[in-house]
Amino acid sequence: MRDDPMHDDPLHSEVSRYAVVGARLRGREGTWCVLVERDIVTGIVPDVAGDRPPGAVDLRGQLLLPGFVDLHVHLDKAYQLGELERLGEDGGDGIEGALRATSRLRDVLTPGEVGRNAQRLVDVMVAGGTVAARVHVEVSPSSDPQAVALHVGLAAANPDLRMEFVAFAQHGSTGHPQVARRLAAAMGEGCTVVGGCPYADEDPLGHLDHVIGLAVDTGAPLDLHLDLSDRADDILLDQVVPRVEKAGLQGRVVVGHVTALTAAPPATVREIAAAVAGAGITVVSIPTTDLYLSGRGSPQAPTRGVTRIAELQAAGVPVALASNNHENAFTPVTMPSLTHAGWLATLTNHLGTRAQQLRLLDAITTTPRAATSMQVPGLTVGEPIGAVALPVHDAVDVIRTAARPTWRFAAAGPRRIEPGAGPDR
């Protein structure tokens, strides 16, 4: 039986109508009252101390934000380090080693173990304030054919975390005819986004054309793992843009990682960024994974590449931040909240000004909301509630302190989050 990261609370369970008072809201002066009925935000009005609804949740001046959206996460690879260590694996020699070590686990881990690890990560994400996630479901020669069903079951069991599933070709598709068939099948089993990984395919451009074709045929968005490298020569982003435009997928494509851009000259970065903006492509930066995997092949000072966030944003490219992997061969740590992704991005990308750090807050709230196809709960009147309270007054301090949520407001009603909440080990 899984542990609930939220402590029992009288306000949790079957609350059809409630109010949140004493809330600071980003961009508004004073404190506010948010009215919720049957999980829908019905009003946001000034907070009047003498005219508060009985039994309201009083935030006492804490900041209330729309909940976080993780645009790139792998539930089926979560918490694998212990098993890797038992097998004598560590995957510590970069992306190739991580891929090999993770593939070996496909023959060892049972679906039940994968499911329990995935649920554990869902609990961590919920406690960290995430209300929606785009989840990559591995489709490979060795992956479980029932993987999509496992994820659909997780979504049904966890209504507080909205999930959108990507049929993800972890090892490419051109050398594996069965993978192409299984990708197409996954799009009818619960996946709504086509995913690709050109750098893992022996024919990167052939694989890119295949997944773009599948996206066009199914009418689905496209999400690519792309350019996870320290070498400018490995950049394929400039090949993606014209293909996206030719296929008519503008505004429906997300690319994750893009660390090879850190090795390109500034003029090349500006040129590619302008083209990416023109094609309406969203870039997802993943500070933890990309820091861990990068900078291993150079005899000189490593780039420790996290993609060029500032340059991309300056060109008008939407940039989101995501968690990607948790305690596995790709990322040997857990990210307790997406606020930590913003905190880390300030350091990796020299984003120290108030304006820059507020854009990093956008990168875990508004930007990923605009990039996903599902309805994401938030703080909009007339829409489902999906919000988090944080113990700060100023929005910039969410990033500067990597603030952890204290309250969560979602489908199950109000829940208080105790410090360090999460599943037991």
C-alpha positions as CSV (number, residue, x, y, z in Angstrom):
1,M,0.0,0.0,0.0
2,R,1.5,3.3,-1.0
3,D,2.1,6.1,1.4
4,D,0.2,9.4,1.0
5,P,2.7,12.3,1.2
6,M,-0.1,14.5,2.6
7,H,-0.9,14.2,6.2
8,D,-4.6,13.6,7.1
9,D,-6.4,16.9,7.1
10,P,-10.0,17.7,8.0
11,L,-10.3,19.8,4.8
12,H,-9.2,16.9,2.6
13,S,-11.9,14.5,1.2
14,E,-15.1,15.3,-0.5
15,V,-15.0,19.1,-0.1
16,S,-17.5,20.6,-2.6
17,R,-17.2,24.2,-1.6
18,Y,-14.5,26.2,0.1
19,A,-12.5,29.4,0.1
20,V,-8.8,30.3,0.3
21,V,-8.2,33.6,2.1
22,G,-5.2,35.7,2.9
23,A,-3.5,34.8,-0.4
24,R,-1.0,36.9,-2.2
25,L,-1.3,36.6,-6.0
26,R,1.4,37.3,-8.5
27,G,0.9,40.7,-10.1
28,R,-1.8,41.8,-7.7
29,E,-1.4,44.0,-4.6
30,G,-2.9,43.0,-1.3
31,T,-4.4,39.7,-0.3
32,W,-7.2,37.8,-2.0
33,C,-9.9,35.3,-1.5
34,V,-10.3,32.5,-4.0
35,L,-13.7,30.7,-4.1
36,V,-13.9,27.1,-5.2
37,E,-17.1,25.0,-5.8
38,R,-17.0,21.4,-7.1
39,D,-13.4,21.8,-8.0
40,I,-14.0,24.9,-10.1
41,V,-12.7,28.4,-9.4
42,T,-15.8,30.4,-9.1
43,G,-14.3,33.8,-8.0
44,I,-11.2,35.7,-7.0
45,V,-12.1,38.7,-4.9
46,P,-10.3,41.1,-2.5
47,D,-9.8,39.5,0.9
48,V,-11.8,41.4,3.6
49,A,-10.9,40.2,7.1
50,G,-14.4,40.9,8.5
51,D,-16.2,39.2,5.7
52,R,-14.5,35.8,5.3
53,P,-16.4,32.5,4.6
54,P,-16.5,30.2,7.6
55,G,-13.9,27.4,7.6
56,A,-11.8,29.0,5.0
57,V,-8.1,28.1,4.5
58,D,-6.1,31.1,5.6
59,L,-2.7,31.4,3.9
60,R,-1.7,34.3,6.1
61,G,0.0,36.2,3.2
62,Q,1.6,33.3,1.5
63,L,1.9,33.3,-2.3
64,L,-0.7,31.4,-4.2
65,L,0.3,30.3,-7.7
66,P,-1.1,28.0,-10.5
67,G,0.4,24.5,-9.8
68,F,3.5,23.5,-11.6
69,V,3.6,21.6,-14.9
70,D,6.4,19.1,-15.7
71,L,6.6,19.0,-19.5
72,H,9.1,16.1,-19.6
73,V,9.2,13.2,-17.1
74,H,9.8,9.4,-17.2
75,L,7.8,7.6,-14.6
76,D,8.9,4.2,-15.9
77,K,12.5,4.9,-15.2
78,A,12.1,6.2,-11.7
79,Y,14.1,5.0,-8.7
80,Q,16.3,2.4,-10.4
81,L,19.6,3.2,-8.8
82,G,19.3,0.5,-6.1
83,E,18.6,-2.2,-8.6
84,L,21.5,-1.0,-10.8
85,E,23.9,-1.2,-7.9
86,R,22.8,-4.7,-7.1
87,L,23.6,-5.6,-10.8
88,G,27.0,-3.9,-10.5
89,E,25.9,-1.2,-12.9
90,D,26.2,2.5,-12.5
91,G,25.7,3.9,-16.1
92,G,28.3,6.5,-15.1
93,D,30.0,7.0,-18.5
94,G,27.4,9.4,-20.0
95,I,24.4,8.9,-22.2
96,E,25.5,5.7,-23.9
97,G,26.2,4.0,-20.5
98,A,22.9,5.2,-19.1
99,L,21.0,3.8,-22.1
100,R,22.8,0.4,-21.8
101,A,22.3,0.2,-18.0
102,T,18.6,1.1,-18.3
103,S,18.1,-1.4,-21.1
104,R,19.5,-4.2,-18.9
105,L,16.9,-3.4,-16.3
106,R,14.1,-4.2,-18.7
107,D,15.0,-7.9,-18.3
108,V,15.1,-7.6,-14.5
109,L,12.4,-5.3,-13.2
110,T,8.9,-6.7,-13.0
111,P,5.9,-4.6,-14.1
112,G,4.9,-4.4,-10.5
113,E,8.2,-2.9,-9.5
114,V,8.1,-0.4,-12.3
115,G,4.6,0.5,-11.2
116,R,5.5,1.0,-7.6
117,N,8.5,3.1,-8.5
118,A,6.3,5.2,-10.8
119,Q,3.7,5.7,-8.0
120,R,6.5,6.8,-5.6
121,L,7.5,9.5,-8.1
122,V,3.9,10.6,-8.6
123,D,3.7,11.1,-4.8
124,V,6.8,13.2,-4.8
125,M,5.6,15.3,-7.7
126,V,2.2,15.9,-6.0
127,A,3.9,16.9,-2.8
128,G,6.2,19.2,-4.8
129,G,3.3,21.1,-6.3
130,T,3.1,19.6,-9.7
131,V,-0.5,19.4,-11.0
132,A,0.1,18.1,-14.6
133,A,2.8,16.3,-16.4
134,R,3.7,15.1,-19.9
135,V,4.9,11.6,-19.3
136,H,7.2,9.7,-21.8
137,V,6.3,6.0,-22.1
138,E,9.1,4.0,-23.4
139,V,8.5,2.0,-26.6
140,S,11.5,-0.2,-27.5
141,P,12.2,-3.8,-28.5
142,S,12.6,-4.7,-24.8
143,S,9.9,-2.5,-23.2
144,D,6.8,-4.0,-21.7
145,P,4.0,-4.1,-24.3
146,Q,1.6,-3.3,-21.4
147,A,3.5,-0.1,-20.5
148,V,0.9,2.2,-21.8
149,A,-1.8,0.4,-19.9
150,L,0.3,0.7,-16.7
151,H,0.5,4.5,-17.2
152,V,-3.2,4.9,-17.9
153,G,-3.9,3.0,-14.7
154,L,-1.6,5.4,-12.8
155,A,-3.4,8.4,-14.2
156,A,-6.8,6.9,-13.1
157,A,-5.5,6.3,-9.6
158,N,-4.0,9.8,-9.2
159,P,-6.6,12.4,-10.3
160,D,-4.5,15.2,-8.6
161,L,-1.9,14.8,-11.3
162,R,-3.2,15.3,-14.8
163,M,-1.1,13.2,-17.2
164,E,-0.5,13.4,-21.0
165,F,1.3,10.4,-22.4
166,V,4.0,10.4,-25.1
167,A,4.7,7.2,-27.1
168,F,8.5,7.5,-26.9
169,A,10.9,5.6,-29.1
170,Q,13.8,5.5,-26.6
171,H,16.2,3.7,-29.0
172,G,14.9,5.1,-32.3
173,S,12.8,3.2,-34.8
174,T,14.4,2.7,-38.2
175,G,16.4,-0.4,-37.1
176,H,13.5,-2.0,-35.3
177,P,10.3,-2.6,-37.4
178,Q,8.4,-3.8,-34.4
179,V,9.0,-0.5,-32.7
180,A,7.4,1.4,-35.6
181,R,4.3,-0.9,-35.2
182,R,4.3,-0.5,-31.5
183,L,4.5,3.3,-31.7
184,A,1.5,3.4,-33.9
185,A,-0.4,1.0,-31.6
186,A,0.5,3.1,-28.5
187,M,-1.2,6.0,-30.1
188,G,-4.5,4.0,-30.0
189,E,-3.9,2.8,-26.4
190,G,-3.8,6.0,-24.5
191,C,-0.8,8.0,-25.8
192,T,-1.7,11.3,-27.4
193,V,1.7,12.6,-28.3
194,V,4.3,11.1,-30.7
195,G,7.8,11.0,-29.2
196,G,11.2,10.5,-30.9
197,C,14.9,10.3,-30.0
198,P,17.0,10.9,-33.2
199,Y,20.3,10.7,-31.4
200,A,19.6,7.1,-30.4
201,D,18.8,6.0,-33.9
202,E,21.4,4.8,-36.4
203,D,19.6,6.9,-39.0
204,P,18.7,10.1,-37.1
205,L,17.1,11.9,-39.9
206,G,15.2,8.8,-41.1
207,H,13.8,8.4,-37.6
208,L,12.9,12.1,-37.4
209,D,11.0,11.8,-40.7
210,H,9.2,8.7,-39.4
211,V,8.0,10.2,-36.1
212,I,7.0,13.5,-37.9
213,G,5.0,11.3,-40.4
214,L,3.3,9.5,-37.5
215,A,2.4,12.8,-35.9
216,V,0.9,14.1,-39.1
217,D,-1.0,10.8,-39.7
218,T,-2.5,10.7,-36.2
219,G,-3.1,14.4,-35.8
220,A,-0.9,14.4,-32.7
221,P,1.7,16.8,-31.3
222,L,5.4,15.9,-31.5
223,D,7.9,15.7,-28.7
224,L,11.6,15.0,-29.3
225,H,14.6,14.2,-27.2
226,L,17.1,16.1,-29.2
227,D,20.8,17.1,-29.4
228,L,21.8,15.6,-26.0
229,S,25.5,16.2,-26.8
230,D,28.4,18.5,-26.0
231,R,29.3,18.8,-29.7
232,A,28.0,21.5,-32.0
233,D,28.4,19.1,-34.9
234,D,25.7,17.0,-33.5
235,I,23.0,19.7,-33.7
236,L,19.9,18.5,-35.5
237,L,17.6,21.3,-34.3
238,D,18.3,23.2,-37.6
239,Q,17.1,20.1,-39.5
240,V,14.0,19.8,-37.3
241,V,12.7,23.3,-38.1
242,P,12.2,23.0,-41.9
243,R,10.6,19.6,-41.4
244,V,8.2,20.9,-38.9
245,E,7.2,23.7,-41.1
246,K,6.8,21.4,-44.1
247,A,4.6,19.1,-42.1
248,G,2.5,22.0,-40.8
249,L,3.3,21.2,-37.2
250,Q,4.1,24.8,-36.2
251,G,3.1,25.4,-32.6
252,R,2.7,21.7,-31.9
253,V,6.3,20.6,-31.3
254,V,8.4,20.4,-28.1
255,V,12.1,19.5,-28.0
256,G,13.9,18.5,-24.8
257,H,17.6,18.8,-23.8
258,V,19.2,20.5,-26.8
259,T,22.5,20.7,-24.9
260,A,24.6,20.6,-28.1
261,L,23.6,24.3,-28.5
262,T,25.9,25.2,-25.7
263,A,28.9,24.3,-27.9
264,A,27.8,26.4,-30.8
265,P,29.2,29.9,-31.6
266,P,26.9,32.8,-30.4
267,A,26.0,33.7,-34.0
268,T,24.9,30.2,-34.7
269,V,22.8,30.1,-31.5
270,R,21.0,33.3,-32.5
271,E,20.3,32.0,-36.0
272,I,18.9,28.7,-34.8
273,A,16.9,30.3,-32.0
274,A,15.3,32.7,-34.5
275,A,14.3,29.8,-36.7
276,V,13.0,27.8,-33.7
277,A,10.9,30.8,-32.6
278,G,9.5,31.2,-36.1
279,A,8.4,27.5,-36.1
280,G,6.6,27.9,-32.8
281,I,8.8,25.2,-31.2
282,T,9.0,25.0,-27.4
283,V,12.3,24.0,-25.8
284,V,12.5,22.1,-22.5
285,S,15.6,22.5,-20.5
286,I,16.4,19.8,-17.9
287,P,19.2,21.1,-15.6
288,T,19.7,18.0,-13.5
289,T,20.0,15.4,-16.2
290,D,21.9,17.6,-18.6
291,L,24.4,18.6,-16.0
292,Y,25.0,15.0,-15.0
293,L,25.4,13.6,-18.5
294,S,27.3,16.5,-20.2
295,G,31.0,17.4,-20.2
296,R,32.4,13.9,-20.0
297,G,34.2,13.6,-23.3
298,S,36.4,16.7,-23.3
299,P,40.0,16.7,-22.0
300,Q,39.6,20.4,-21.3
301,A,37.1,22.2,-19.0
302,P,33.7,20.6,-19.7
303,T,30.8,22.8,-20.9
304,R,28.5,21.1,-18.3
305,G,25.8,22.0,-20.9
306,V,22.4,23.2,-20.0
307,T,20.8,24.7,-23.1
308,R,21.1,28.4,-23.9
309,I,18.0,29.5,-22.0
310,A,18.6,33.3,-22.2
311,E,19.4,33.3,-25.9
312,L,16.4,31.2,-26.7
313,Q,14.1,33.4,-24.7
314,A,15.5,36.5,-26.2
315,A,14.6,35.2,-29.6
316,G,11.0,34.5,-28.5
317,V,11.3,30.8,-28.0
318,P,9.1,29.4,-25.2
319,V,11.4,27.7,-22.7
320,A,10.1,25.3,-20.0
321,L,12.0,23.5,-17.2
322,A,11.4,19.9,-16.4
323,S,12.6,17.1,-14.0
324,N,13.0,14.3,-16.6
325,N,14.5,11.5,-14.5
326,H,14.8,10.7,-10.8
327,E,17.4,8.4,-9.2
328,N,18.4,6.4,-12.2
329,A,21.4,6.1,-14.6
330,F,20.5,9.3,-16.3
331,T,20.0,11.4,-13.1
332,P,21.2,10.0,-9.7
333,V,19.2,12.4,-7.6
334,T,15.5,13.3,-7.0
335,M,14.1,16.7,-7.7
336,P,11.7,17.4,-4.8
337,S,9.9,20.2,-6.6
338,L,10.2,22.0,-10.0
339,T,11.2,25.1,-8.1
340,H,14.6,23.4,-7.8
341,A,14.8,23.3,-11.6
342,G,14.4,27.1,-11.6
343,W,16.9,27.6,-8.8
344,L,19.5,25.4,-10.6
345,A,18.9,27.2,-13.9
346,T,19.8,30.5,-12.4
347,L,23.3,29.1,-11.7
348,T,23.9,27.1,-14.8
349,N,22.8,29.9,-17.1
350,H,23.9,33.0,-15.2
351,L,20.3,34.2,-14.8
352,G,20.6,36.4,-11.7
353,T,18.3,39.4,-12.4
354,R,14.7,39.7,-11.1
355,A,13.3,39.6,-14.7
356,Q,15.3,36.6,-15.6
357,Q,14.3,34.7,-12.5
358,L,10.6,35.5,-13.0
359,R,10.9,34.1,-16.5
360,L,12.2,30.9,-14.9
361,L,9.0,30.9,-12.7
362,D,7.0,31.1,-16.0
363,A,9.0,28.1,-17.2
364,I,7.4,25.9,-14.6
365,T,3.9,27.4,-14.7
366,T,2.6,29.3,-17.7
367,T,5.0,28.2,-20.5
368,P,4.5,24.5,-20.1
369,R,0.7,25.0,-19.8
370,A,0.7,26.6,-23.2
371,A,2.8,23.8,-24.7
372,T,0.6,20.9,-23.6
373,S,-2.6,19.7,-25.3
374,M,-4.5,18.7,-22.1
375,Q,-6.6,21.0,-19.9
376,V,-4.3,21.9,-16.9
377,P,-6.0,23.0,-13.7
378,G,-4.9,26.4,-12.4
379,L,-6.2,29.7,-11.0
380,T,-8.5,30.8,-13.7
381,V,-12.1,31.6,-12.9
382,G,-14.4,29.1,-14.5
383,E,-11.8,26.3,-14.8
384,P,-10.6,23.5,-12.5
385,I,-8.6,24.4,-9.5
386,G,-4.9,23.4,-9.5
387,A,-2.9,25.7,-7.3
388,V,-0.1,25.7,-4.7
389,A,0.7,28.0,-1.8
390,L,4.4,28.8,-1.1
391,P,5.9,30.4,2.0
392,V,7.1,33.6,0.3
393,H,5.5,37.0,-0.4
394,D,7.4,37.9,-3.6
395,A,7.1,35.6,-6.6
396,V,10.8,35.9,-7.4
397,D,11.6,34.2,-4.1
398,V,10.0,31.0,-5.3
399,I,13.1,30.6,-7.6
400,R,15.7,32.3,-5.3
401,T,14.9,30.0,-2.4
402,A,13.6,26.9,-4.3
403,A,10.5,27.3,-2.2
404,R,8.5,24.1,-1.3
405,P,4.7,24.2,-1.3
406,T,2.8,24.3,2.0
407,W,-0.7,23.8,0.6
408,R,-2.1,22.2,-2.5
409,F,-5.5,22.8,-4.0
410,A,-6.7,20.3,-6.6
411,A,-9.4,17.8,-7.4
412,A,-9.3,16.1,-4.0
413,G,-9.8,19.4,-2.2
414,P,-7.4,21.4,0.0
415,R,-4.4,19.6,1.4
416,R,-1.7,20.8,3.7
417,I,1.8,19.7,2.8
418,E,4.1,19.1,5.7
419,P,7.8,20.0,5.3
420,G,9.7,17.3,3.5
421,A,6.5,15.5,2.5
422,G,7.0,12.5,0.2
423,P,6.8,8.8,0.3
424,D,8.9,6.8,2.7
425,R,11.9,5.0,1.3
